[in-house]
């Protein structure tokens, strides 16, 4: 399909599943009732995306409280009771993080049940998101491995085990979320891309990396306001990503100060362009979405471009998120009509 629409990953959870409009939202249920509610919410998320006109859908991360910790919760070697107060994203904000206290190992498949459920309930293209190695180690304390790079490489191996299982279940796109790539440019070039490629090693499906400026929370918004008239973080890592084995780069462009000419630095990579701002409750018009996409088409041919959201929408009001999905689909349709 020419110029498909997709989402970066998460959607708001129904109020009967978790407290609304919160990151780390507490679950409303427990035990088997919670497990069933997660399944119901996943099916609903798929249906809402399809109704809105989204072409490549996701499970909306309905079964995960957080995009990183949803993966960590099924690993041995992590002590969730041993919390360390850490600066996240180069001390943009602080969080109480669990500790790696022993050898890391999966207890079994982490997300296969979610992927299998999603695959059974949609005929559309299906994306599944996993946290990237660099972003994981930026969100967890190390009390076992010789250094954080060694820990990241071990996480990359475990992510690859998981990704291969998801690939075998019929997932078309596996996306690794690496917002940390926008913060630690030197580390990205030194070892971050190598860790990312290790996580994606041997996959037959398309692979993507999502690099954004973060959820629409105050700490991220304040950081963006400090970045000046041009946000050029992508300039430092795009040339290295252009040489990588990753198929697609997902990035933030809506209502941002990212110079779109930086897209040229991605070479012939596919691009999932963020054309929906997740840091505001204002729903874009289709014309505004189309305008963002149109500007990108000056640098990326339509055959390599997808229309997406800037980041996950988990903290948004559900009605706002649905309106934004509809605007995304309608804006992409305007561009298709122009190019017909």
C-alpha positions as CSV (number, residue, x, y, z in Angstrom):
1,X,0.0,0.0,0.0
2,X,1.2,3.5,-0.9
3,X,1.9,5.8,2.1
4,X,0.4,3.7,5.0
5,X,-0.5,5.0,8.4
6,X,0.7,3.6,11.7
7,X,1.3,4.5,15.3
8,X,4.5,4.7,17.3
9,X,3.2,2.2,19.9
10,X,1.1,2.8,22.9
11,X,-2.5,4.0,23.2
12,X,-4.5,5.1,26.2
13,X,-5.8,2.3,28.4
14,X,-9.6,2.0,29.1
15,X,-10.6,3.3,32.5
16,X,-11.8,-0.2,33.5
17,X,-8.2,-1.5,32.9
18,X,-6.0,1.2,34.5
19,X,-6.2,4.7,35.8
20,X,-6.6,7.0,32.9
21,X,-4.2,9.7,31.6
22,X,-1.2,8.4,33.6
23,X,2.1,6.8,32.8
24,X,2.7,3.9,35.1
25,X,-1.0,3.8,35.6
26,X,-2.0,1.3,38.4
27,X,-4.1,-1.6,37.2
28,X,-7.8,-1.7,38.3
29,X,-7.9,-5.5,38.6
30,X,-5.7,-8.4,39.5
31,X,-5.3,-12.1,38.8
32,X,-7.3,-13.7,36.0
33,X,-9.7,-10.7,35.9
34,X,-6.7,-8.5,35.0
35,X,-5.4,-10.9,32.4
36,X,-8.8,-11.1,30.7
37,X,-9.2,-7.3,30.8
38,X,-5.8,-6.9,29.1
39,X,-6.9,-9.3,26.4
40,X,-10.2,-7.4,25.9
41,X,-8.4,-4.0,25.8
42,X,-6.0,-5.3,23.2
43,X,-8.8,-6.4,20.9
44,X,-10.5,-3.0,21.5
45,X,-7.3,-1.2,20.6
46,X,-7.0,-3.0,17.3
47,X,-10.7,-2.3,16.5
48,X,-10.3,1.4,17.3
49,X,-7.2,1.7,15.0
50,X,-9.0,-0.1,12.2
51,X,-12.1,2.1,12.5
52,X,-9.9,5.2,12.5
53,X,-8.3,4.1,9.2
54,X,-4.8,3.1,10.5
55,X,-3.2,0.6,8.1
56,X,-0.4,-0.9,10.2
57,X,-1.7,-1.4,13.7
58,X,-0.3,-2.4,17.1
59,X,-1.6,-4.0,20.3
60,X,-1.5,-0.5,21.8
61,X,0.8,-1.9,24.6
62,X,-2.4,-2.7,26.6
63,X,-0.7,-5.4,28.6
64,X,2.2,-3.2,29.7
65,X,2.3,-0.5,32.4
66,X,5.5,0.9,30.8
67,X,7.1,0.3,27.5
68,X,10.4,-0.7,29.1
69,X,9.3,-2.5,32.2
70,X,6.7,-4.5,30.4
71,X,9.6,-6.5,29.0
72,X,11.7,-6.5,32.1
73,X,9.0,-8.1,34.3
74,X,9.5,-11.6,32.8
75,X,13.3,-11.7,33.2
76,X,15.4,-13.4,35.9
77,X,18.3,-11.3,37.3
78,X,16.2,-8.2,38.1
79,X,15.2,-7.3,41.7
80,X,12.2,-5.0,41.5
81,X,12.2,-4.5,45.2
82,X,15.8,-3.1,45.1
83,X,15.1,0.3,43.8
84,X,17.8,2.9,43.0
85,X,17.0,6.6,42.4
86,X,18.5,7.4,39.0
87,X,18.7,10.2,36.6
88,X,16.9,9.2,33.3
89,X,17.8,10.6,29.8
90,X,20.9,12.3,31.0
91,X,19.2,13.5,34.2
92,X,16.2,15.0,32.5
93,X,14.2,13.5,35.3
94,X,14.6,11.0,38.1
95,X,12.9,7.7,38.7
96,X,13.1,4.8,41.2
97,X,14.6,2.0,39.1
98,X,14.9,-1.7,39.7
99,X,18.4,-3.3,39.9
100,X,20.1,-6.0,37.9
101,X,21.5,-8.2,40.6
102,X,22.4,-11.4,38.7
103,X,22.7,-13.0,35.2
104,X,19.9,-11.8,33.0
105,X,17.7,-14.5,31.4
106,X,14.1,-14.8,30.1
107,X,11.8,-17.0,32.1
108,X,10.1,-17.8,28.8
109,X,8.4,-15.8,26.1
110,X,7.5,-12.3,27.3
111,X,5.0,-11.1,24.7
112,X,4.1,-14.1,22.6
113,X,0.6,-14.4,24.0
114,X,-0.1,-10.7,23.3
115,X,1.3,-11.0,19.8
116,X,-0.6,-14.2,19.1
117,X,-3.9,-12.5,20.3
118,X,-3.3,-9.4,18.2
119,X,-2.4,-11.5,15.1
120,X,-5.6,-13.5,15.4
121,X,-7.8,-10.4,15.6
122,X,-6.6,-8.2,12.7
123,X,-5.8,-8.9,9.0
124,X,-3.9,-5.6,8.8
125,X,-0.2,-5.1,9.0
126,X,0.9,-5.7,12.6
127,X,3.7,-3.9,14.4
128,X,5.1,-5.0,17.8
129,X,7.2,-2.7,19.9
130,X,10.1,-3.6,22.2
131,X,12.4,-1.4,24.2
132,X,15.9,-0.9,22.7
133,X,19.0,-1.9,24.7
134,X,20.3,1.6,25.3
135,X,17.0,2.8,26.6
136,X,16.6,-0.2,28.8
137,X,20.0,0.4,30.6
138,X,19.1,4.1,31.0
139,X,16.1,2.9,33.0
140,X,17.7,0.2,35.3
141,X,20.5,0.1,37.8
142,X,23.5,-2.3,37.3
143,X,24.8,-4.3,40.2
144,X,26.0,-7.3,38.3
145,X,27.6,-6.8,34.9
146,X,31.2,-5.3,34.6
147,X,29.8,-2.2,32.9
148,X,26.6,-0.8,31.4
149,X,27.7,-1.6,27.9
150,X,28.1,-5.3,28.8
151,X,24.6,-5.2,30.3
152,X,23.2,-3.6,27.2
153,X,24.6,-6.3,25.0
154,X,23.1,-9.0,27.2
155,X,19.7,-7.2,26.9
156,X,20.2,-7.1,23.2
157,X,20.6,-10.9,23.1
158,X,17.4,-11.4,25.2
159,X,15.6,-8.9,22.9
160,X,16.7,-10.9,19.9
161,X,15.4,-14.1,21.4
162,X,12.0,-12.5,21.9
163,X,12.0,-10.8,18.5
164,X,12.6,-14.0,16.7
165,X,9.6,-15.6,18.4
166,X,7.4,-12.6,17.5
167,X,8.7,-12.8,13.9
168,X,7.7,-16.5,13.7
169,X,4.2,-15.5,14.9
170,X,3.6,-13.4,11.9
171,X,4.5,-9.9,13.1
172,X,5.3,-7.8,10.1
173,X,7.3,-5.0,11.8
174,X,9.3,-5.2,15.0
175,X,10.2,-1.8,16.3
176,X,12.8,-1.1,19.0
177,X,12.1,2.0,21.0
178,X,15.3,4.0,21.5
179,X,14.4,7.6,22.8
180,X,17.9,7.4,24.5
181,X,19.4,7.8,21.0
182,X,18.4,11.4,21.1
183,X,20.4,12.0,24.3
184,X,23.6,10.0,24.1
185,X,24.9,10.6,20.5
186,X,28.5,9.5,21.2
187,X,27.4,6.3,22.8
188,X,25.0,5.6,19.9
189,X,27.9,5.6,17.5
190,X,30.3,3.8,19.9
191,X,28.1,0.9,20.8
192,X,24.3,1.7,20.6
193,X,23.8,0.8,17.0
194,X,25.8,-2.4,17.4
195,X,23.5,-3.3,20.3
196,X,20.4,-2.4,18.3
197,X,21.6,-4.6,15.3
198,X,22.3,-7.5,17.8
199,X,18.7,-7.2,19.0
200,X,17.5,-7.3,15.4
201,X,19.9,-10.1,14.2
202,X,18.4,-12.7,11.9
203,X,14.8,-11.3,11.7
204,X,12.9,-11.9,8.5
205,X,10.3,-9.2,9.2
206,X,10.9,-5.5,8.8
207,X,12.8,-3.9,11.6
208,X,12.4,-0.3,12.8
209,X,13.9,2.0,15.5
210,X,11.8,4.7,17.1
211,X,13.7,7.8,18.2
212,X,11.6,10.6,19.7
213,X,11.7,13.4,22.2
214,X,9.5,11.6,24.6
215,X,6.0,11.3,25.9
216,X,4.0,14.4,26.4
217,X,4.9,14.7,30.1
218,X,6.2,17.9,31.8
219,X,9.8,16.9,32.1
220,X,10.0,16.2,28.3
221,X,8.1,19.3,27.4
222,X,10.4,21.4,29.6
223,X,13.4,19.8,27.9
224,X,12.1,20.6,24.4
225,X,11.5,24.2,25.4
226,X,15.2,24.4,26.3
227,X,16.5,23.1,22.9
228,X,16.3,26.5,21.1
229,X,15.0,27.3,17.6
230,X,16.3,24.1,16.0
231,X,16.3,20.6,17.4
232,X,19.3,19.0,15.7
233,X,19.8,15.8,17.8
234,X,18.9,13.6,14.9
235,X,21.8,15.1,12.9
236,X,24.3,13.3,15.2
237,X,22.9,9.8,14.8
238,X,21.1,9.7,11.4
239,X,24.3,9.1,9.3
240,X,25.2,6.1,11.5
241,X,21.7,4.7,11.3
242,X,21.8,5.1,7.5
243,X,24.7,2.6,7.5
244,X,22.9,0.2,9.8
245,X,21.0,-2.9,9.0
246,X,17.8,-1.5,10.4
247,X,15.1,-1.1,7.8
248,X,13.1,1.9,9.1
249,X,13.6,4.9,11.3
250,X,10.5,6.3,13.2
251,X,10.9,9.9,14.3
252,X,9.2,13.0,15.7
253,X,8.2,15.9,13.4
254,X,4.8,17.2,14.3
255,X,4.7,20.6,16.0
256,X,8.5,20.4,16.5
257,X,11.6,22.3,15.5
258,X,13.3,19.4,13.8
259,X,14.8,20.7,10.5
260,X,13.2,18.3,8.0
261,X,16.3,18.5,5.7
262,X,17.9,16.1,8.2
263,X,15.8,13.4,6.7
264,X,18.3,13.3,3.8
265,X,20.9,11.9,6.3
266,X,19.0,8.7,6.5
267,X,19.9,7.7,3.0
268,X,17.6,5.1,1.6
269,X,16.0,4.1,4.9
270,X,12.2,3.8,5.2
271,X,10.8,6.6,7.4
272,X,7.8,6.6,9.7
273,X,7.2,10.3,10.1
274,X,5.6,11.6,13.3
275,X,2.8,13.8,12.1
276,X,0.7,13.8,15.3
277,X,1.8,15.8,18.4
278,X,1.3,13.7,21.5
279,X,2.2,16.5,23.9
280,X,-1.1,18.4,23.4
281,X,-4.8,17.6,23.7
282,X,-5.5,19.7,20.6
283,X,-6.6,17.3,17.8
284,X,-4.9,18.1,14.5
285,X,-6.9,18.8,11.4
286,X,-6.4,16.5,8.4
287,X,-5.0,19.6,6.7
288,X,-2.4,20.1,9.4
289,X,-1.3,16.5,9.3
290,X,-1.1,16.7,5.5
291,X,1.1,19.8,5.7
292,X,3.6,18.0,7.9
293,X,3.7,15.1,5.6
294,X,4.0,17.3,2.5
295,X,7.1,19.0,3.9
296,X,8.7,15.6,4.5
297,X,8.0,14.6,0.9
298,X,10.6,17.1,-0.2
299,X,13.3,14.9,1.3
300,X,11.8,11.3,1.3
301,X,10.0,9.8,-1.6
302,X,6.5,8.7,-0.9
303,X,7.4,5.0,-1.6
304,X,9.6,5.1,1.5
305,X,7.4,7.1,3.8
306,X,4.8,6.2,6.4
307,X,2.6,8.5,8.4
308,X,2.8,8.0,12.2
309,X,2.5,9.6,15.6
310,X,5.4,11.4,17.3
311,X,5.5,9.0,20.2
312,X,3.2,6.7,22.2
313,X,-0.2,8.1,23.3
314,X,-0.6,6.2,26.6
315,X,-1.0,9.4,28.8
316,X,-3.6,11.0,26.6
317,X,-7.4,11.1,27.0
318,X,-8.9,8.3,25.0
319,X,-11.2,10.5,23.0
320,X,-8.3,12.8,22.1
321,X,-6.2,9.9,21.0
322,X,-9.0,8.6,18.8
323,X,-9.5,12.0,17.2
324,X,-5.8,12.2,16.5
325,X,-5.8,8.7,14.9
326,X,-8.7,9.8,12.6
327,X,-6.8,13.0,11.7
328,X,-3.7,11.0,10.9
329,X,-5.6,8.7,8.5
330,X,-7.5,11.6,6.9
331,X,-4.3,13.7,6.4
332,X,-2.5,10.8,4.7
333,X,-5.6,10.3,2.5
334,X,-5.3,13.9,1.4
335,X,-1.7,13.3,0.3
336,X,-2.6,10.1,-1.5
337,X,-5.4,12.0,-3.4
338,X,-2.9,14.7,-4.4
339,X,-0.4,12.1,-5.7
340,X,-3.0,9.9,-7.5
